[in-house]
């Protein structure tokens, strides 16, 4: 088999598996939220730039008859296949076709990129593609800095990355670091190319700035505040971040990437080639910043992972050298690298559909309660939608559905396939704050869907309705075992607009007509003032 055939085999087999995976599990956590992005396309959203919504809209547009889950994920599966090809091409140009194939295999062998980002709707999917495209164009532009066309490509690719996720700010940071460490290459600053790239990327990003300026700078403030504050040196948080990285990248690939990183650092800057220097400089900013943050606050484990992407070509080269020296034995190890994500994906499907690893109380492996079992979410909202349909609650004219958590509302909207949005009545409503006006619900009945891990009790909503009355409850069942209980409430005729996305101090203010809730109600509903 030629290296070209091997590359297409890797892409074809992994893509076929992801399509199977994507069609086999229900809506999963945040990705249902991006389903609502696709239904409310805009130049910005509360959490992210618009690219994730645009990619999420591809599947329903070209495959309108498939399930909402597969339609939502279709564009992301194709985009990851393109990312694998792009990484292989970039690496092959630097270190040969065999290294390109192995770099693509390493990417596909990671849990975070190869399984999660390659299948589910997530802003890191388009970020990965445009990040790789920017690296590719930067390598070309620095080879011939006097040419303008490659720099235009850099600007377009970087603009796409900015429209995908704000992590794209690390790309110019890496380029600046490269120029600081390689003074001979600063001659490019005497050409119009870099400035043209910056202008093109900035123009592509300008609609996001415009959107934020008309929405209280919501997205910039939200992402900026996630950095938190200094809470003292916390080594246990650094350890937690490192463990999370290892699990997301799969331990063996993570270790190999660290080996590549430390070998390069040990060699020293003077011994780096131009390509090695650029790749290292593009890896260092994200890794340094986020790992530094993790020493004094908790970060999400996937935040630094984009920094490792620039190391994948170097890993591909390392593996290619090992393949030449110890071909048969090393290739057997590569087979394991390729198979592990597929095995884990199959186990996820089996657990979601059959509950194979749950005990008689629904606990995962007899240890983890069902509310923390990640597979339960893929079946819960389908069952809730079915129950609502059986009770005739989806067909009542003038009645709307709502939950107390933005993610729940998105999952309910996706599962019920309602043409009108599901409301989110909570102070942290994310983009639901912009998708509907609070006064739209006044005078209508609301059906409150409350799951066990919800944030508010039904009596919290009494001041905004004439009355709140229970409809009934039912269990979420898998393999004959009740996992969670869902309660339904009819909130009769809303009398006052609910302050969706309230950002003021203290608890959400009640309507003036409402009497002050007693201490029992305050205690039970006080959790609504926090973000889940």
Helices and strands as residue ranges (DSSP letters): H 3-24, H 31-39, H 51-62, H 68-95, H 97-108, I 111-117, H 123-143, H 149-162, G 166-168, H 169-181, G 183-190, H 193-213, H 218-225, H 235-249, H 251-267, G 269-271, H 274-293, H 305-309, H 312-325, H 327-354, G 370-372, H 377-390, E 399-403, H 406-416, E 423-424, H 432-435, G 438-441, E 445-450, G 458-464, E 465-478, E 481-494, H 519-525, G 526-529
